[in-house]
Amino acid sequence: MANLLNLDAGDKQRSLFTPGFGKTPHVLAGRDWLLVSIKEGLNAGPGDPRFSTILLGNRGTGKTVILNDIEDTAAEAGWTVLPVDASTPGLMGRVSAQLEAAKTTNDLVASAGMGTSATQRKWTAGVNIRVAHVNREIVQHIEHEWGFRRQIETLGRLAAEAGTGVLLSVDELHAGDRQELRRFSADVQHVSQRASLPVAFIGAGLVDMRYTILQDRKMTFFHRCEQEWVSAIETAEAHRFYAEIFADSDVRCDDGVIARMAGLSGGLPYKMQLLGHHAWLVSGAPARQISHDHIDDASVHTERAMEARLYRPTWRDLSETERLIMEALGRAGGAIARVDLARQSGIAPAALSDYAERLGEAGCIDLSEPSHLALGPMLSFAVLEEAIARTDSFASADAAQAAASIAGRRPRCDRRMKRVNGRCILPVGHAGRCRSR
């Protein structure tokens, strides 16, 4: 890569932290059991429920990183891997485009060995040329003009004959077009489950999908997929993450500082990367040791990034009622008894329990105390304070407008009207007869 700043390569060692959504980390901590389970399911074939799996998690929990790792493993085993996302319409068209790209990629692999691009290395790492050639032969039989079902069914039959498999990997599943996902799920179910062909599916999306796509009666395939919850990792695993990266990059950092970083990150993979990245920058690592003072500064930068990239998007996803609940929590200082919240919000206790459960799954509320609700890790108090200030500002403006409107009106006539047993609603001094309505 070109040296844009004209720095001596020896002056600055590049950080091993990767604070970007979906970027493969130097150390993948806390996910061993999940990765082993999913890979066992893929290896077992269509009869295993894990052969079709959906990863559910909040922003920053590392769902895309897990997808990347599974894709790499499948590719190394000689599978045809088709990674796409559902963030915009055209999901099945993107699968077809991936097939066309796979043809070109595998041609290059077969003719040039290991190749030079990251994509080519992904397809050949740990795989001999014969296996890569089998993939090339498989995808060469797929016509771009065919429909999606015919494409993946043919892929599945050819993969079965070759003793390999096909992996459909779909990220951002929660954002998919409903009609398109219905067609996609029906086609994949037909090929993978009914025809028992080796076409595996791994999807990933936000937890709110449990109340949308996973309740759609026309997407029964998704209902039957194995659902894996991707949450924050244990503090001990976060500690190992930092310790290994610092050891691999010869960064001096006391164990007490590492323990503090693990605690501050809350085990959220994205926040772990952000905090490590900023600690590296403010300390001048690896030349200088990372201290508690550096962590103080790094925490400020980390929270600023979290506000923009996680907390605010999470707030925007909430419904009006969910925001009302969170504002009440904020007005109470970040913690409130359930009975007090029900009284202040006017929400029935049973309905409040349902909302609290959803907010807890979204990481907005901490449900560890049965009788109390507290602020969760996916929102900050600063975001709540801003929302409360906006609500109060709008309320003041509405009240002022109403007062001005009332002040500007002429008083009512209010003359008693015996025949209708009412009073006149017209202004004082009106022309003509009185009117009650």
C-alpha positions in Angstrom: 0.0 0.0 0.0 1.3 3.5 -0.9 2.8 5.5 2.0 0.5 8.6 1.8 2.1 10.5 4.7 5.7 9.7 3.6 6.4 8.2 7.0 9.3 5.9 7.6 7.9 2.4 7.9 10.0 1.8 11.0 8.6 4.9 12.7 5.1 3.7 13.2 3.9 0.1 13.6 0.4 -0.4 12.3 -2.2 -1.2 15.0 -3.6 -4.7 15.1 -7.0 -3.4 16.1 -9.7 -3.2 13.4 -12.5 -0.9 14.5 -14.7 -1.3 11.5 -18.0 -3.2 11.2 -17.4 -6.7 9.9 -13.6 -6.5 9.6 -11.9 -9.7 10.5 -10.1 -9.2 13.8 -6.5 -10.2 14.7 -7.9 -12.2 17.6 -11.5 -13.7 17.4 -12.3 -14.1 21.1 -15.3 -15.6 22.8 -16.9 -17.3 19.8 -15.1 -20.7 19.7 -18.1 -22.7 20.8 -20.5 -21.0 18.4 -18.1 -21.4 15.4 -17.5 -25.1 16.2 -21.2 -25.8 16.5 -22.1 -24.2 13.2 -19.2 -25.8 11.4 -20.3 -29.2 12.8 -23.7 -28.6 11.4 -22.4 -27.7 8.0 -20.2 -30.8 8.0 -23.2 -33.0 9.0 -25.3 -32.0 6.0 -28.9 -31.0 5.3 -30.3 -33.3 8.0 -28.7 -31.3 10.8 -30.7 -28.3 12.0 -27.5 -26.2 12.1 -27.1 -26.6 8.3 -29.5 -23.6 8.2 -28.6 -21.0 10.9 -29.6 -17.4 11.6 -27.4 -15.3 13.8 -29.3 -12.7 15.9 -27.5 -9.9 17.7 -27.4 -6.2 18.3 -25.1 -3.8 16.4 -21.4 -4.3 17.2 -21.6 -7.8 18.5 -19.6 -9.3 15.7 -22.2 -11.1 13.6 -20.5 -10.3 10.3 -17.2 -11.4 11.6 -18.7 -14.8 12.4 -20.1 -15.0 8.9 -16.7 -14.2 7.4 -15.0 -16.9 9.5 -17.6 -19.5 8.4 -17.3 -18.5 4.8 -13.5 -18.8 4.9 -13.8 -22.3 6.4 -16.3 -23.5 3.8 -14.2 -22.1 1.0 -11.1 -23.8 2.3 -13.0 -27.0 2.3 -13.8 -26.6 -1.4 -17.3 -25.4 -1.1 -18.9 -22.8 -3.4 -19.5 -19.8 -1.2 -21.9 -17.0 -2.2 -21.8 -14.1 0.4 -24.5 -11.4 -0.2 -26.5 -8.9 1.9 -30.2 -8.0 2.0 -29.8 -4.3 2.8 -31.3 -3.3 -0.5 -33.7 -5.0 -3.0 -32.1 -7.4 -5.5 -30.9 -10.2 -3.1 -31.3 -13.0 -5.6 -29.8 -10.9 -8.4 -26.7 -10.5 -6.2 -26.4 -14.2 -5.8 -26.4 -14.6 -9.6 -23.7 -11.9 -9.7 -21.6 -13.8 -7.1 -21.9 -16.9 -9.3 -20.5 -15.0 -12.3 -17.7 -13.7 -10.1 -17.0 -17.2 -8.8 -16.5 -18.4 -12.4 -13.8 -15.8 -13.0 -12.2 -16.3 -9.6 -11.9 -20.0 -9.9 -10.5 -19.8 -13.5 -7.7 -17.6 -12.1 -7.1 -20.0 -9.3 -6.9 -23.0 -11.5 -4.5 -21.3 -14.0 -2.4 -19.2 -11.6 -2.2 -21.2 -8.4 -2.4 -19.1 -5.3 -3.0 -15.9 -7.3 -2.5 -12.4 -5.9 -5.8 -11.0 -4.7 -7.4 -11.5 -1.3 -10.4 -13.1 -2.9 -8.2 -15.7 -4.6 -6.2 -16.4 -1.5 -9.6 -17.0 0.3 -10.6 -19.6 -2.2 -7.2 -21.5 -2.1 -5.9 -21.2 1.4 -5.4 -24.8 2.6 -7.0 -26.2 -0.5 -5.2 -28.0 -3.3 -5.7 -27.1 -7.0 -7.8 -30.2 -7.7 -10.5 -29.1 -5.2 -10.5 -25.5 -6.6 -10.8 -27.0 -10.1 -13.9 -28.9 -8.9 -15.5 -25.6 -7.9 -14.6 -24.1 -11.2 -16.2 -27.0 -13.0 -19.4 -26.7 -10.9 -20.0 -23.0 -11.4 -19.2 -23.2 -15.2 -22.5 -25.2 -15.6 -24.6 -22.3 -14.2 -26.3 -20.0 -16.7 -26.8 -16.4 -15.7 -30.2 -16.3 -17.4 -31.6 -19.1 -15.2 -34.0 -18.3 -12.3 -32.6 -18.3 -8.7 -34.1 -21.7 -7.8 -32.8 -23.4 -10.9 -29.3 -21.9 -10.2 -29.0 -23.1 -6.7 -30.7 -26.4 -7.3 -28.2 -27.2 -10.1 -25.3 -26.0 -7.9 -26.5 -28.3 -5.2 -26.7 -31.4 -7.5 -23.3 -30.7 -9.0 -21.8 -30.1 -5.5 -23.3 -33.4 -4.2 -21.8 -35.3 -7.1 -18.4 -33.7 -6.4 -18.6 -34.4 -2.7 -18.6 -30.7 -1.7 -21.3 -28.1 -0.8 -22.8 -24.7 -1.4 -23.0 -22.0 1.2 -25.5 -19.1 0.9 -24.4 -16.4 3.4 -26.8 -13.4 3.8 -25.9 -10.4 6.0 -28.3 -7.6 7.1 -31.2 -10.1 6.9 -33.4 -7.8 9.0 -33.4 -5.1 6.3 -34.5 -7.4 3.5 -37.5 -6.7 1.3 -40.4 -8.8 2.7 -41.7 -10.1 -0.7 -38.2 -10.9 -1.9 -37.3 -12.8 1.3 -40.5 -14.9 1.0 -39.4 -16.0 -2.5 -35.8 -16.6 -1.4 -36.7 -18.6 1.7 -39.2 -20.8 -0.2 -36.6 -21.6 -2.9 -33.8 -22.3 -0.4 -36.2 -24.5 1.6 -37.2 -26.5 -1.5 -33.6 -27.1 -2.5 -32.0 -27.7 0.9 -34.7 -29.3 2.9 -37.1 -31.0 0.5 -34.6 -32.0 -2.1 -31.9 -32.6 0.6 -29.2 -31.1 -1.5 -26.0 -29.7 0.2 -27.0 -26.0 0.0 -26.4 -24.5 3.4 -27.8 -21.2 4.6 -26.3 -18.8 7.2 -28.0 -15.5 7.8 -27.4 -12.6 10.2 -29.5 -9.7 11.4 -30.6 -7.5 14.3 -32.7 -9.0 17.1 -35.8 -7.1 16.1 -36.1 -9.6 13.3 -37.7 -11.9 15.9 -40.8 -9.7 15.7 -40.8 -9.2 12.0 -39.4 -11.7 9.6 -39.3 -14.6 12.0 -43.1 -14.1 12.7 -44.0 -13.9 9.0 -46.2 -16.9 8.3 -45.0 -17.1 4.7 -41.3 -17.5 5.7 -41.5 -20.9 7.4 -38.0 -21.8 6.3 -36.6 -19.0 8.5 -38.7 -20.1 11.4 -37.1 -23.6 11.2 -33.6 -22.3 11.0 -31.4 -22.8 14.0 -31.3 -19.4 15.8 -28.0 -18.4 17.6 -27.9 -15.4 19.9 -24.7 -13.3 19.4 -24.2 -11.2 22.5 -21.3 -9.6 24.4 -18.5 -11.9 25.3 -17.3 -12.7 28.8 -14.9 -10.3 30.5 -12.2 -13.0 30.7 -12.4 -13.4 26.9 -12.1 -9.6 26.4 -9.1 -9.7 28.7 -7.5 -12.5 26.6 -8.3 -10.5 23.4 -6.3 -7.4 24.6 -3.5 -9.5 26.1 -2.9 -11.5 22.9 -2.9 -8.4 20.7 -0.5 -6.5 22.9 1.8 -9.5 23.1 1.7 -10.0 19.3 2.6 -6.4 18.7 5.2 -6.0 21.6 3.1 -3.3 23.3 3.9 -2.8 27.0 0.7 -2.7 29.1 0.2 -3.7 32.7 -2.3 -6.4 33.5 -4.3 -3.9 35.6 -4.7 -1.7 32.5 -5.8 -4.6 30.4 -8.3 -5.6 33.0 -9.7 -2.1 33.0 -10.0 -2.1 29.2 -11.8 -5.4 29.3 -14.3 -4.0 31.9 -14.9 -0.7 30.0 -15.6 -2.5 26.8 -18.4 -4.4 28.3 -17.4 -7.4 26.2 -18.9 -5.7 23.1 -16.6 -6.7 20.2 -16.9 -3.4 18.3 -16.3 -1.3 21.5 -13.3 -3.6 22.3 -11.8 -2.7 18.9 -12.5 1.0 19.3 -11.0 1.3 22.8 -7.9 -0.6 21.8 -7.5 1.4 18.6 -7.7 4.8 20.5 -5.5 3.6 23.3 -2.9 2.7 20.7 -3.1 6.1 19.1 -3.1 8.3 22.2 -0.3 6.4 23.9 2.0 6.3 20.9 2.2 2.5 21.0 4.2 0.4 20.5 7.0 2.8 21.3 5.4 3.9 24.6 3.6 1.9 27.3 -0.2 2.2 27.6 -1.2 3.7 30.9 -4.4 4.4 32.8 -4.2 8.0 31.7 -4.1 6.9 28.1 -7.2 4.8 28.8 -9.0 7.8 30.2 -8.4 9.7 26.9 -9.2 6.7 24.8 -12.5 6.2 26.6 -13.6 9.7 25.6 -12.8 9.1 21.9 -14.5 5.6 22.1 -17.7 7.0 23.6 -17.9 9.7 20.9 -17.7 7.1 18.2 -20.2 4.8 19.9 -22.6 7.7 20.1 -22.5 8.2 16.4 -22.3 4.6 15.2 -24.3 2.6 17.8 -26.3 4.5 20.3 -28.0 6.9 17.9 -28.9 4.3 15.3 -30.3 2.2 18.1 -32.4 5.1 19.3 -33.8 5.7 15.8 -34.9 2.1 15.6 -37.1 2.4 18.7 -40.9 2.8 18.4 -42.7 5.9 19.9 -43.8 3.8 23.0 -40.3 2.4 23.5 -38.8 5.9 23.4 -41.4 7.0 26.0 -40.3 4.2 28.3 -36.6 5.1 27.8 -37.2 8.8 28.4 -39.0 7.9 31.7 -35.9 5.8 32.6 -33.7 8.8 31.8 -35.8 11.2 33.9 -35.4 8.8 36.8 -31.6 9.0 36.5 -31.1 5.7 34.6 -32.8 3.3 36.9 -36.5 3.0 38.0 -38.8 0.5 39.6 -41.2 -1.2 37.3 -44.3 -0.1 39.2 -43.1 3.5 39.1 -42.5 3.3 35.4 -45.9 1.9 34.8 -47.5 4.7 36.8 -45.5 7.5 35.1 -45.9 6.2 31.6 -49.5 5.1 31.8 -48.7 1.8 30.3 -50.4 -1.3 31.7 -48.0 -3.6 33.7 -48.5 -6.5 31.3 -47.8 -4.4 28.2 -44.8 -2.8 30.0 -43.3 -6.2 30.6 -43.5 -7.0 26.9 -41.9 -3.7 25.9 -39.2 -4.2 28.6 -38.4 -7.6 27.2 -37.9 -6.3 23.7 -35.8 -3.3 25.0 -33.8 -5.8 27.0 -33.1 -7.9 23.9 -32.1 -4.7 22.1 -29.6 -3.9 24.8 -31.4 -0.7 25.8 -32.5 -1.9 29.2 -30.7 -4.0 31.8 -33.2 -6.6 33.1 -30.9 -8.2 35.7 -33.0 -6.9 38.6 -36.6 -8.3 38.5 -38.3 -5.4 40.1 -36.2 -2.6 38.5 -35.1 -1.5 35.1 -31.7 0.2 34.4 -30.0 1.7 31.3 -28.4 -1.0 29.1 -25.2 -1.0 27.1 -26.7 -0.1 23.7 -27.8 3.4 24.7 -26.0 6.3 26.5 -27.4 8.7 29.1 -26.4 11.5 26.8 -28.7 10.2 24.1 -31.5 10.0 26.6 -30.9 13.6 27.8 -31.0 14.9 24.3 -34.3 13.1 23.6 -35.8 14.4 26.9 -34.7 18.0 26.0 -36.4 17.7 22.6 -39.6 16.3 24.1 -39.7 19.1 26.7 -39.0 21.7 24.0 -41.8 20.5 21.8 -44.2 20.3 24.8 -43.3 23.9 25.7 -43.8 25.1 22.1 -47.2 23.3 21.9 -48.3 24.9 25.2 -47.2 28.3 24.1 -49.0 28.0 20.8 -52.1 26.8 22.6 -51.9 29.7 25.0 -51.4 32.2 22.2 -54.4 30.8 20.4 -56.6 31.0 23.4 -55.4 34.6 24.1 -56.2 35.7 20.6 -59.7 34.4 20.6 -62.7 36.6 21.4 -64.6 35.4 24.5 -67.7 33.3 23.9 -71.2 34.7 23.9 -72.1 31.9 26.4 -75.8 33.0 26.4 -78.1 30.3 27.7 -80.3 28.6 25.1 -83.3 27.0 26.8 -84.6 25.0 23.9 -81.4 23.0 23.5 -80.4 23.2 27.2 -77.0 24.6 26.2 -75.0 27.8 25.8 -74.0 29.8 22.7 -70.5 28.9 21.4 -70.1 32.0 19.1 -68.0 35.0 20.0 -69.4 37.9 22.0 -71.2 40.4 19.7 -71.8 37.8 16.9 -74.3 38.6 14.2 -77.6 36.6 14.0 -79.0 34.0 16.3 -77.0 32.1 18.9 -75.7 28.6 18.1 -74.9 25.8 20.5 -72.8 23.7 18.0 
